[in-house]
Amino acid sequence: MKLEQDSKEQASFHSSEEDCGGGLKALLTWLAAASAIHDPCKILESKIPGRVSYPGTTSYNASLSSYYSGQERALSPDCIFRPTNTSEVSQFVRLVTSDDYKTNFAFRGGGHTLWPGAANIDSSITIDMRAINQVDLSEDHRIARIGGGAVWDHAYEQLVPYNLTVMGGRIPGIGVGGFASGGGITFHSREHGFSCDNVYGYEVVLGSGEVIYVDEGSNSDLWVALKGGSNNFGIITRFDVATIAQGKMWYSLLRYNYTNATLWAHAKAFSDFMKPKNFDSAAMIGVFLVYTGGVAELNTVDNVVELFGQNMPSNEQGAFQLTFSFHNPDPNVYMELFKIWQKVLSKIANVDSIFVEFLVQLHLVTNGTNMFGLTPGRTDDVMIDMTAGYQIK
């Protein structure tokens, strides 16, 4: 009789355990659902399916690995959103700026800017714009409408059959968005100025999610701000840029032994070339001092970009860049700069896998349609870029 009672009590106990287990499972399911309700990534995925990827997935890893610098590749967003049109970008902005789901985010085009956080973010959400990459010509072929996530070498390929080009990057992988909104020096800059000087209009998603068109006659203050102000004024989903007639162009990269006589010859030749009396609007030259011969040839812009890019690292683990400009001096100043570069380089020459470049190049001749405050039409300014790439251990 007692055994039977114990058996009933034991059965009752097991029944209570099962109820508890079921309750715990239900609680965990509820907590997961509640968490998802307040997770911007999950909400975004539910509203715009097929555009969100998470850590560990192929699409997420491919996006991160495509950044130029290791500093950017080291950042890990909670998820990556890859829109395919302006409407989806607008939906995204309205979501992440709402009181319920307010969150930080970053957005990228080509992903070529060096410093961490320029086009990526730790935690939160990164928008990968590269699927918005259309290139369309206006009926009269005077304007190219280029998606905010396109890269310039892709745009060149679409325009070469029409004997046209645009004011874009000089090596592969440079994004239209960062380049054109930040300024942009290119092959035609001695004649046409910055890349941003040649943008007729922008399609922009504002911080409210509103989509507007910006040109000289509409939202003109924002039109100027976007010409050199970079990307903090809105997300540009389309650039309407001027086309330039261009068949084949002369290109060569000549290599010289590094000697004092060679340095002096280049310093003198560059200084002379930069004098206003020798101005040539069709020429874009630079003197590269690179630590790590050719014949001029005619080629199309897309091939020139590819050839030039072969002389630059395709990506870096760590990198930084410094840029400054000044009025063209006499050759002795250039020679002094070369010697300073050489002296400093000797202190880091044994650093493993280091790449250091010192580039003296023609400054563009701006038409003044930007926010930089440069003197329009000035022809004898010079720009120096110093870039270093290195391994991160």
Buried (B, 14 or more C-beta within 10 A) or exposed (E): EEEEEEEEEEEEEEEEEEEEEEEEEEEEEEEEEEEEEEBBBBBBBEBBEEBBBBEEEEBBEEBBEBBBBBBBBBBBBBBBBBBBEBEBBBBBBBBBBEEEBEBEBBBBBBBBBBEBEBBBBBEBBBBBBBBBBBBEBEEEEEBBBBBBBBBBBBBBBBBBEEBBBBBBBBBBBBBBBBBBBBBBBBBBBBBBBBBBBBBBBBBBBBEEBEBBEBBEEEBEEBBBBBBBBBBEBBBBBBBBBBBBEBEBBEBEEEEEEEEEEEBBEBBBBBBEBBEEEEBEEEEBEBBBBBBEEEEEEEBBBBBBBBBBBEEBBEBBBBBBBEEEEEEBBEBEBBBEBBEEBBEEBEEEEEEEEBBBBBBBBBBBBBBEBBEEEBEEEEBBBBBBBBBBBBEEE
